[in-house]
Amino acid sequence: MTSNDQATHQSLADWIGDIVALESHVEEALDRQLTLESGDTNVAIAFKRYHDTVRDSKRRALAYQKGYGSTSGNPIIKAGSNLLGKAAGMIDKMRNDSASKAMRDDYTAFNHLAISYTMLHATALAMHDDATSTFALEGLTTYSGLVQDVNHLIGNAVIAELRANDDQPDVDDSVVAKVRENIDATWKTTS
């Protein structure tokens, strides 16, 4: 392997390590959401799906990392992902999350992973590593799907919490479908 090939390999190995670290931190946060009361069956099912999807994606990334010969990643990148993980852990410990706030935090984490996979994809394409490019695109697809899932269910979580609040007697449950429709329309008009 030439020094250019080694530099390319190390650069991509750092990105792969970053992905593994990020997914590990997100999975830890999602572990705690498995017991969260949501007041909506669809949201409760979604928390399990989110957890399992991230867990499976992390396993896929670990396997790819092992096959690639990647280490734990760039220390600067890893420090940033560790900070994200510590912040997520601290938030989970400090507040008694509602389902909607947990979904909001999931949305942020899933977008962080989506952009990380996008950056890996761009790097791999630029460095002519087709296998890593494909690996990254699969990860992007996973997290883009989770972001959309949160978009579709956040109305359920918010309405269930409003309905459970005695201070909000006039909650119109029928708006859940309209919320979803408006979110989808907004994203379509901005693409």
WOMO-V857577 format. One line per field, one symbol per residue. ss: DSSP state (a for helix, b for strand, c for the rest). A space follows every 10 residues. Layout:
# WOMO-V857577
ss: ???
This chain:
# WOMO-V857577
ss: ccaaaaaaaa aaaaaaaaaa aaaaaaaaaa aaaccccccc aaaaaaaaaa aaaaaaaaaa aaaaaaaacc ccccaaaaaa aaaaaaaaaa aaaaccccaa aaaaaaaaaa aaaaaaaaaa aaaaaaccca aaaaaaaaaa aaaaaaaaaa aaaaaaaaaa aaaacccccc ccccaaaaaa aaaaaaaaaa c
